[in-house]
Amino acid sequence: MSEGAALTVPAATGSSFYLAMRILPKDRRNAMYAVYGFCRAVDDIADGGGSSARRMADLERWRADIDDLFATRAPAQLGDLAEAVRRFDLRQADFNAIIDGMAMDAAADIRAPDWATLDLYCDRVASAVGRLSVRIFGMRAEPGEALAHHLGRALQLTNILRDIDEDAAIGRLYLPREALAAAGIFSDEPLDVAADPRLPAACAEVVTRARAHFDQSRRVMDKEPRGAVRAPRLMAAAYESILDRMAARGFAPPRQRVRADRLRVLGAFLRYRVA
């Protein structure tokens, strides 16, 4: 692990993540905090300063630590994560997929990937987290995999739409080139694209795909025991409210950052907090 790194409980106690975790039993909640801490640590490396080579090296040190964890030689600071792996039979491949996703950011700034590359990125940085999470939630294997696939992509596509300006400021553009080209945008310069008046047309297809993944997620959760899907339902409610608010606002510049609808999230929390 990169020097000085540590896995910590999230500090953003007002976030939708924290609310979703609050409705879990303690052992599952602590396991999710451990996974979240890992994700935050590798994400901070990918988005941090320094050269690409340095960031890639730091990610590879994390990969070595994960290797050690699964070989029962986990560093002391990864004790909570090791306990989560043991208790909930988490898979090494999913941790490595998350690192692979962060490496896509660390190797070079992503600029207008094609849909296939963007889908791979979403699978690694979001659906792989979902595959770890559904095991902790206690879902059955097949519906759990389906939920991780669809909800992970729904959340990540929503993030991409929400963070267009923030990403452009650091030289990144996650909107797919096919959607940009269909809107008549052929530049891959993030700041130019973010300021282009044709951008809303490109965002429309991303919104449509995100909604389709939310719909598929809902179909999966509707068939599962209520207790196993309380946390993902709350996350879906929060992020779908962000997507709805962005779609209502539109994507023409200038854009103000959209937050989750508090009443909608609170309603979901009250509805799903009891199994």
C-alpha positions as CSV (number, residue, x, y, z in Angstrom):
1,M,0.0,0.0,0.0
2,S,1.2,3.5,-0.8
3,E,2.9,5.1,2.2
4,G,0.6,6.7,4.6
5,A,-2.6,5.3,3.1
6,A,-5.2,4.0,5.4
7,L,-8.8,2.7,5.2
8,T,-11.2,4.9,7.0
9,V,-14.9,5.2,7.7
10,P,-16.4,7.8,5.3
11,A,-16.6,11.2,6.9
12,A,-19.5,12.5,4.7
13,T,-22.2,11.4,7.2
14,G,-24.9,13.3,5.3
15,S,-24.3,11.5,2.0
16,S,-26.6,9.0,0.4
17,F,-23.9,6.4,0.8
18,Y,-23.9,6.9,4.6
19,L,-27.7,6.8,4.8
20,A,-27.8,3.6,2.8
21,M,-25.2,2.0,5.1
22,R,-27.0,3.1,8.2
23,I,-29.9,0.7,7.4
24,L,-27.6,-2.3,7.3
25,P,-26.8,-4.6,10.2
26,K,-23.5,-3.7,11.9
27,D,-21.4,-6.4,10.5
28,R,-22.5,-5.7,6.9
29,R,-22.2,-2.0,7.5
30,N,-18.6,-2.3,8.7
31,A,-17.7,-4.5,5.7
32,M,-19.1,-1.9,3.4
33,Y,-17.1,0.8,5.1
34,A,-14.0,-1.3,4.6
35,V,-14.7,-1.7,0.9
36,Y,-15.6,2.0,0.6
37,G,-12.2,2.9,2.2
38,F,-10.4,0.8,-0.3
39,C,-12.3,2.4,-3.2
40,R,-11.6,5.9,-1.8
41,A,-7.9,5.1,-1.4
42,V,-7.4,3.9,-5.0
43,D,-9.6,6.7,-6.4
44,D,-7.5,9.3,-4.6
45,I,-4.4,7.9,-6.2
46,A,-6.0,7.9,-9.7
47,D,-7.2,11.5,-9.2
48,G,-4.2,12.7,-7.3
49,G,-1.2,14.8,-8.4
50,G,2.1,13.5,-9.6
51,S,3.2,11.8,-12.7
52,S,1.2,9.0,-14.4
53,A,4.1,6.6,-13.7
54,R,3.9,7.4,-10.0
55,R,0.2,6.9,-9.8
56,M,0.4,3.6,-11.7
57,A,3.2,2.4,-9.3
58,D,1.0,3.3,-6.3
59,L,-1.9,1.4,-7.8
60,E,0.3,-1.6,-8.4
61,R,1.4,-1.5,-4.7
62,W,-2.3,-1.7,-3.8
63,R,-2.6,-4.7,-6.2
64,A,0.3,-6.4,-4.3
65,D,-1.4,-5.7,-1.0
66,I,-4.6,-7.3,-2.3
67,D,-2.6,-10.3,-3.4
68,D,-1.2,-10.5,0.1
69,L,-4.6,-10.1,1.6
70,F,-6.0,-13.1,-0.3
71,A,-2.9,-15.1,0.6
72,T,-3.7,-14.4,4.3
73,R,-0.7,-12.1,4.6
74,A,-2.7,-8.9,4.8
75,P,-0.9,-5.8,6.1
76,A,-2.1,-4.8,9.6
77,Q,-3.9,-1.7,8.3
78,L,-6.1,-3.9,6.1
79,G,-7.4,-5.9,8.9
80,D,-11.0,-4.7,8.5
81,L,-10.9,-5.4,4.8
82,A,-9.5,-8.8,5.4
83,E,-12.4,-9.5,7.8
84,A,-14.9,-8.4,5.2
85,V,-13.3,-10.7,2.6
86,R,-13.4,-13.6,5.0
87,R,-16.9,-13.1,6.3
88,F,-18.7,-12.4,3.0
89,D,-16.5,-14.4,0.6
90,L,-15.5,-11.4,-1.5
91,R,-13.6,-12.1,-4.7
92,Q,-10.1,-10.9,-5.5
93,A,-11.0,-10.4,-9.2
94,D,-13.5,-7.6,-8.2
95,F,-10.8,-5.7,-6.2
96,N,-8.4,-6.1,-9.1
97,A,-11.1,-4.8,-11.5
98,I,-11.5,-1.7,-9.5
99,I,-7.7,-1.1,-9.6
100,D,-7.8,-1.7,-13.3
101,G,-10.5,1.0,-13.6
102,M,-8.5,3.5,-11.6
103,A,-5.5,2.7,-13.8
104,M,-7.6,3.8,-16.8
105,D,-7.7,7.2,-15.2
106,A,-4.1,7.2,-14.0
107,A,-2.5,6.1,-17.3
108,A,-3.8,9.0,-19.3
109,D,-6.7,11.5,-19.1
110,I,-9.8,9.9,-20.6
111,R,-11.2,11.9,-23.5
112,A,-14.3,10.9,-25.4
113,P,-14.0,7.1,-25.2
114,D,-16.1,5.0,-27.4
115,W,-19.2,3.3,-25.9
116,A,-17.4,0.0,-25.5
117,T,-14.5,1.6,-23.6
118,L,-16.8,3.6,-21.4
119,D,-18.8,0.5,-20.6
120,L,-15.7,-1.3,-19.6
121,Y,-14.7,1.7,-17.4
122,C,-18.1,1.7,-15.8
123,D,-17.9,-2.1,-15.1
124,R,-14.5,-1.7,-13.4
125,V,-15.1,1.4,-11.3
126,A,-18.8,0.9,-10.5
127,S,-20.2,-2.5,-11.2
128,A,-17.2,-4.3,-9.7
129,V,-17.9,-2.3,-6.5
130,G,-21.5,-3.5,-6.9
131,R,-20.3,-7.1,-7.2
132,L,-18.5,-6.8,-3.8
133,S,-21.5,-5.0,-2.3
134,V,-24.2,-7.5,-3.2
135,R,-22.3,-10.2,-1.5
136,I,-22.2,-8.1,1.7
137,F,-25.9,-7.3,1.3
138,G,-26.7,-11.0,1.2
139,M,-28.1,-11.3,-2.3
140,R,-28.3,-14.5,-4.2
141,A,-25.6,-14.9,-6.8
142,E,-27.4,-14.5,-10.2
143,P,-29.7,-11.5,-9.3
144,G,-26.8,-10.0,-7.3
145,E,-24.6,-10.0,-10.4
146,A,-27.4,-8.5,-12.5
147,L,-28.0,-5.8,-10.0
148,A,-24.3,-4.9,-9.8
149,H,-24.2,-4.8,-13.6
150,H,-27.1,-2.4,-14.1
151,L,-27.1,-0.3,-10.9
152,G,-23.3,0.2,-11.2
153,R,-23.7,1.5,-14.7
154,A,-26.7,3.7,-13.8
155,L,-24.8,5.3,-10.9
156,Q,-21.6,5.9,-12.9
157,L,-23.4,7.3,-16.0
158,T,-25.2,9.7,-13.6
159,N,-21.9,10.7,-12.1
160,I,-20.5,11.4,-15.5
161,L,-23.4,13.7,-16.4
162,R,-23.2,15.4,-13.1
163,D,-19.4,16.0,-13.2
164,I,-19.0,17.2,-16.8
165,D,-17.5,20.6,-15.7
166,E,-15.4,19.2,-12.8
167,D,-14.0,16.6,-15.1
168,A,-13.3,19.1,-17.8
169,A,-11.4,21.2,-15.4
170,I,-8.9,18.4,-14.8
171,G,-8.6,17.5,-18.5
172,R,-11.1,14.6,-18.6
173,L,-14.1,14.0,-20.8
174,Y,-16.1,10.8,-20.2
175,L,-19.0,11.4,-22.6
176,P,-18.9,8.8,-25.4
177,R,-17.6,9.9,-28.8
178,E,-20.5,8.4,-30.7
179,A,-23.0,10.5,-28.7
180,L,-20.8,13.6,-29.2
181,A,-20.5,13.0,-33.0
182,A,-24.2,12.4,-33.3
183,A,-24.7,15.9,-31.8
184,G,-22.1,17.3,-34.3
185,I,-19.3,17.6,-31.7
186,F,-16.0,16.2,-33.0
187,S,-13.6,17.8,-30.5
188,D,-12.2,15.9,-27.6
189,E,-11.0,18.9,-25.8
190,P,-12.9,18.7,-22.5
191,L,-13.3,22.5,-21.9
192,D,-14.4,23.1,-25.5
193,V,-16.9,20.3,-25.3
194,A,-18.3,21.4,-21.9
195,A,-18.9,24.9,-23.4
196,D,-20.5,23.6,-26.6
197,P,-24.2,24.6,-27.0
198,R,-24.8,21.3,-28.8
199,L,-23.8,19.3,-25.7
200,P,-27.4,18.7,-24.5
201,A,-28.1,16.5,-27.5
202,A,-25.0,14.4,-26.7
203,C,-26.1,14.0,-23.0
204,A,-29.6,12.9,-24.0
205,E,-28.4,9.4,-25.1
206,V,-26.4,9.0,-21.9
207,V,-29.5,9.9,-19.9
208,T,-31.5,7.3,-21.8
209,R,-29.0,4.6,-21.1
210,A,-28.8,5.5,-17.4
211,R,-32.6,5.4,-17.1
212,A,-32.6,2.0,-18.8
213,H,-30.1,0.6,-16.3
214,F,-32.1,2.1,-13.4
215,D,-35.2,0.4,-14.8
216,Q,-33.4,-3.0,-15.1
217,S,-32.1,-2.5,-11.5
218,R,-35.6,-2.0,-10.2
219,R,-36.8,-5.1,-11.9
220,V,-34.1,-7.1,-10.2
221,M,-34.8,-5.6,-6.8
222,D,-38.5,-6.1,-7.1
223,K,-38.0,-9.9,-7.2
224,E,-35.6,-10.0,-4.2
225,P,-36.2,-10.3,-0.5
226,R,-36.8,-6.8,0.9
227,G,-34.0,-7.0,3.5
228,A,-31.3,-7.8,0.9
229,V,-32.0,-4.8,-1.3
230,R,-32.7,-2.0,1.2
231,A,-29.3,-0.3,0.8
232,P,-29.2,-0.5,-3.1
233,R,-32.8,0.8,-3.2
234,L,-31.8,3.8,-1.2
235,M,-28.7,4.5,-3.4
236,A,-30.9,4.1,-6.5
237,A,-33.4,6.6,-5.2
238,A,-30.8,9.1,-4.5
239,Y,-29.0,8.9,-7.8
240,E,-32.1,8.6,-9.9
241,S,-33.3,11.8,-8.2
242,I,-30.1,13.5,-9.4
243,L,-30.6,12.2,-12.9
244,D,-34.2,13.5,-12.9
245,R,-33.1,16.9,-11.7
246,M,-30.4,17.1,-14.3
247,A,-32.7,16.1,-17.1
248,A,-35.2,18.7,-16.0
249,R,-32.5,21.4,-15.7
250,G,-31.0,20.5,-19.0
251,F,-27.3,20.4,-19.9
252,A,-26.7,23.7,-21.7
253,P,-23.9,25.7,-20.2
254,P,-23.5,27.2,-17.7
255,R,-24.6,24.4,-15.4
256,Q,-25.0,24.4,-11.6
257,R,-24.2,21.2,-9.8
258,V,-27.3,19.1,-9.0
259,R,-27.7,17.3,-5.7
260,A,-30.1,14.5,-4.6
261,D,-33.7,15.4,-3.7
262,R,-33.6,15.3,0.1
263,L,-37.3,14.6,0.5
264,R,-37.1,11.8,-2.0
265,V,-34.1,10.3,-0.3
266,L,-35.7,10.7,3.1
267,G,-38.8,9.0,1.9
268,A,-36.8,6.1,0.6
269,F,-34.9,5.9,3.8
270,L,-38.1,5.7,5.9
271,R,-39.6,3.2,3.5
272,Y,-36.7,0.8,3.3
273,R,-35.1,1.1,6.8
274,V,-37.2,-1.8,8.1
275,A,-36.9,-5.2,6.4
